[in-house]
Amino acid sequence: MRAAIPSPSQGVWHLGPLPIRAYALAILTGVVVAILVGRVRYKKRGGNDELVLDTALWAVIFGIIGARAYHVITDWQLYFSEGANPLDALKIWNGGLGIWGGVGAGTLAGALYLRKRGVALGPFADSIAPGILLAQAIGRLGNYFNQELFGGPTTLPWGLQIDPVHLPAGYAPGTTFHPTFLYEMLWNLGAAALLFWLDRKKKFAGGQVFALYVVFYALGRVWVEMLRIDKAHIILGLRLNVWTTAAIAMAGIVAYIILGRKAAATTVQPEVSAAPQNAGAIAHAKDMTRSTQIEEDRDTVEQRLQINQTDKLENR
């Protein structure tokens, strides 16, 4: 028997009546890693690291909603075609998150929250960018445990074994498939390492590191999407997600160029306090006070001299 990657025997464990799903654990672990990395990087940029957790709460909630909505919209036939159960659209634990819906909704929610707090977006986005790639790499383990979103058949030594219950129609038992979850994991880890390295070696304008994250991730998703065999809408011979990802990669490149021209700071700029702004007025007031004191002291000395002279004349 040729070498292959075995699929997990199960993706759900039960603690009494409580199901513990590998898919959810993978997503939650990724979120925690992204927050920890983001806090460290944002603090080094001069920001308040507690803001990362506050923002993440909004970004994650709306990111999951957006990711599920994108999946349901683009794969509507799974839930709204004849014989399908529309309520299955709510069963997020069974898998099915459209990454671009999650990135878009999460980014928008986070940006609105930061704007409300009066925080510059560039330094914050640059701080969290590599951590998001790490989170996405970890999250792909959920697809592995769910035995979903794999690629076409392959005889390569790292082909992925799929249990009969998850085997697509038309494929013989024992067929191995491209482990696209693994390909994307490795791509994301490499892209994260590259972002860390570039951010240390090169001086970027505010927001450019995040733009590079979008470009790097999108480029990886293009070729991974082209390997997958799960059902998808086809436009001009390509999967819908291929077109979407390619468009987002181009948008990331354009954003990188525009942000470079704006040359905004990628570190948090300290707020200018009221004291420096009023330094001139304060100094002037001190000078006026000093001059008034000198004049009062001079008047006092003159009065004393006059009193002394008067006393001498009277004593004569």
DAMOJO-V525462 format. One record per residue. SS is DSSP state (~ for helix, > for strand, _ for the rest). OMEGA is omega in degrees with one decimal (none if undefined). Layout:
BEGIN
ss=(SS SS)
omega=(OMEGA OMEGA)
END
This chain:
BEGIN
ss=(_ _ _ _ > _ _ _ _ _ _ > > > > _ _ > > > > ~ ~ ~ ~ ~ ~ ~ ~ ~ ~ ~ ~ ~ ~ ~ ~ ~ ~ ~ ~ ~ ~ ~ _ _ _ _ _ ~ ~ ~ ~ ~ ~ ~ ~ ~ ~ ~ ~ ~ ~ ~ ~ ~ ~ ~ ~ ~ ~ ~ ~ ~ _ _ ~ ~ ~ ~ _ _ _ _ _ ~ ~ ~ ~ ~ _ ~ ~ ~ _ _ _ _ ~ ~ ~ ~ ~ ~ ~ ~ ~ ~ ~ ~ ~ ~ ~ ~ ~ ~ ~ _ _ _ ~ ~ ~ ~ ~ ~ ~ ~ ~ ~ ~ ~ ~ ~ ~ ~ ~ ~ ~ _ ~ ~ ~ ~ ~ ~ _ _ _ _ > _ > _ _ _ _ _ _ > > _ _ ~ ~ ~ _ _ _ _ _ _ _ _ _ > > _ _ ~ ~ ~ ~ ~ ~ ~ ~ ~ ~ ~ ~ ~ ~ ~ ~ ~ ~ ~ ~ ~ ~ _ _ _ _ _ _ ~ ~ ~ ~ ~ ~ ~ ~ ~ ~ ~ ~ ~ ~ ~ ~ ~ ~ ~ ~ > _ _ _ _ _ > > _ _ > > ~ ~ ~ ~ ~ ~ ~ ~ ~ ~ ~ ~ ~ ~ ~ ~ ~ ~ ~ ~ ~ ~ ~ _ _ _ _ _ _ _ _ _ _ _ ~ ~ ~ ~ _ ~ ~ ~ ~ ~ ~ ~ ~ ~ ~ ~ ~ ~ ~ ~ ~ ~ ~ ~ ~ ~ ~ ~ ~ ~ ~ ~ ~ ~ ~ ~ ~ ~ ~ ~ ~ ~ _)
omega=(-177.6 -179.4 179.3 175.6 179.7 174.7 178.6 180.0 177.3 179.1 -179.2 174.6 -175.3 170.1 -172.1 179.0 -175.0 177.0 175.4 -173.7 179.5 -179.8 179.7 179.4 179.6 -180.0 -178.9 178.0 177.7 178.9 -179.8 179.3 -179.7 -179.9 -179.1 178.9 -179.5 -179.5 179.9 -176.4 -178.5 177.9 177.8 178.5 177.4 -178.1 176.7 -173.1 178.0 179.2 -179.9 179.3 -179.9 -178.9 -178.3 -179.9 178.9 -176.6 -178.3 -179.1 -178.3 176.5 178.7 177.9 180.0 -179.8 179.0 179.8 179.4 179.5 -177.6 -179.2 -175.9 176.5 -174.1 -177.3 179.1 -172.8 -172.4 176.3 -178.3 179.8 -179.9 179.1 -177.9 -179.5 177.6 178.3 -179.9 -176.1 -176.0 -178.5 177.5 -178.7 178.9 175.1 177.1 -169.7 -176.9 172.6 178.7 179.8 -178.2 -178.2 178.9 179.0 179.9 -179.7 178.8 -179.5 178.9 179.1 -179.8 178.5 177.9 178.9 179.9 -176.6 177.6 -175.3 -174.3 -179.2 -179.7 -179.2 179.2 -178.9 -173.3 -172.9 -179.0 179.4 177.8 177.2 177.1 178.9 -179.8 176.7 -179.7 -178.9 -179.6 174.6 177.0 177.1 178.7 -179.3 178.0 -177.6 -176.1 173.5 177.0 -176.7 -178.9 -179.5 180.0 175.1 178.9 -177.2 -179.9 175.2 -175.7 175.0 179.4 178.5 -178.2 -177.4 179.9 -175.9 178.7 179.2 176.5 -180.0 -177.1 174.4 -178.0 176.1 176.6 -171.5 176.1 179.4 -175.6 175.7 -179.2 178.5 -178.4 175.9 -177.9 178.2 -178.3 178.4 177.9 179.0 177.6 178.5 179.1 178.0 177.1 -176.9 -179.2 -177.6 176.4 -172.4 -172.5 177.1 -179.1 169.7 -178.7 178.2 -176.2 178.5 178.2 177.7 177.5 175.2 -179.5 -178.5 -177.8 -177.5 -178.1 179.8 177.9 -178.0 -178.9 -176.3 175.6 178.9 -177.2 177.1 -172.2 -177.5 176.9 -175.4 179.4 175.8 -178.0 178.2 -178.9 175.3 -179.0 177.2 -179.6 -178.5 176.6 178.5 -179.7 -177.7 178.3 178.4 179.6 176.4 177.8 178.1 177.7 178.3 178.6 179.4 179.0 -179.4 -178.7 -180.0 176.8 179.0 177.9 176.0 176.0 -178.7 176.3 172.9 -179.4 -179.5 179.8 178.4 177.5 -177.2 -178.2 -175.7 178.3 -178.8 -177.1 -175.7 -179.2 -179.9 -179.9 178.9 179.0 179.1 178.4 178.7 -179.9 179.4 179.9 -179.8 179.4 179.8 179.2 179.3 178.9 178.7 179.8 178.1 179.8 179.3 -179.9 179.2 179.7 177.5 179.6 179.3 179.9 179.1 179.6 -180.0 179.5 -179.5 -179.8 -179.3 176.2 none)
END
